[in-house]
Amino acid sequence: MIILPRLYAILESSKFPDTPSLCAFAEELVAGGLTFLQHRNKMGNAREVLDQARELKRHLPNSVQLMMNDRADLCVAAGLDGVHVGQDDLSPEGARKVIGDSLGLGVSTHNSEQVKIADKSSADYLAIGPVFATSAKANPDPVVGLDGVRAARALTRKPLVAIGGITRANCGSVIEAGADSVAVISDLLLGPRKSAEEFFRILR
């Protein structure tokens, strides 16, 4: 059962020199109130991604939901709470076959047509973005803006996560546009505990 909080942290492993520092960062986020995190490692091989995911799981309390990016098989192997797939990854239906009915499933979308398709899938929540310009991806999809969030909100009743360039300065406007949750990478990197606490004060 996926419970989406207002703030959804993405743990981008490339931002950290090693697994211990990634785990320490995740623990700081949890100390700041985070209950929902996604493990994203685009660079490692399957063994490295799996080992890192297991270490994260070991360091975090059971009350924290930990999602795997892309890899449904590694999500199951690591004992995580669900998988998040993109448009170029395994289909939602394919991912659901791997993870079963009890684990969470999120799907990234980048335009209204993709939202309509994902809405009909077995996904527990949808992500829309990038809302603003982002440096987190080398080749990001076109920016959808707040209008893109509003359009997505009108097309689905599933929980909606906004992602892409979201900061403490603009997160309130994203929630006002219809998002249930905001996914953040960069604006949590410096002083993660304090940053998380500030996000939650804004997002109440």
RADA-V453170 format. One line per field, one symbol per residue. phi: phi as a letter, one per 40 degrees, with the letter a starting at -180 (. if undefined). psi: psi as a letter, one per 30 degrees, with the letter a starting at -180 (. if undefined). burial: b if it has 16 or more other C-alpha atoms within 10 Angstrom, else e. Layout:
BEGIN
phi->???
psi->???
burial->???
END
This chain:
BEGIN
phi->.cbcccbbcbcccccbcacdcccccccccccchcbabbcbbccccdccccccccccdccbcccccbbbcgccccdcccgccibbbccbbdcdcccccccgccccbbbcbbaccccdccccccccabbbiccbdbbcbcbccdccgcccccccdcbabcdbbcahgcbccbccccccchccabcbbccbccgdccccdcdccccd
psi->jkjjlekjkkjjfffkfleeeeeeeeeeeefgfkgjlkjjjfelleeeeeeeeeeeeefklffkkjlkkejeefeeefhlflkkkafgakleeeeeeefaffllklkklgleeeeeeeffagkflkkkakelkkgfkeillkkfaeeeeeeeeffkflkkkkljgklfffeefeefffkflkkkdegfejieeeeeeeeeeeg.
burial->ebebebbbbbbbbeeeeebeebbebbbbbbebbbbbbbbbbeeeeeeebbebbbbbbeebeeeebbbbbbbbebbbebbbbbbbbbeebebbeebbebbeeebbbbbbbbbbebbeebbebbbbbbbbbbbbbbeeeeeebebbbbebbbbbbeebebbbbbbbbbbbeebbebbebbbbbbbbbbbbbeebbebbbebbeebe
END
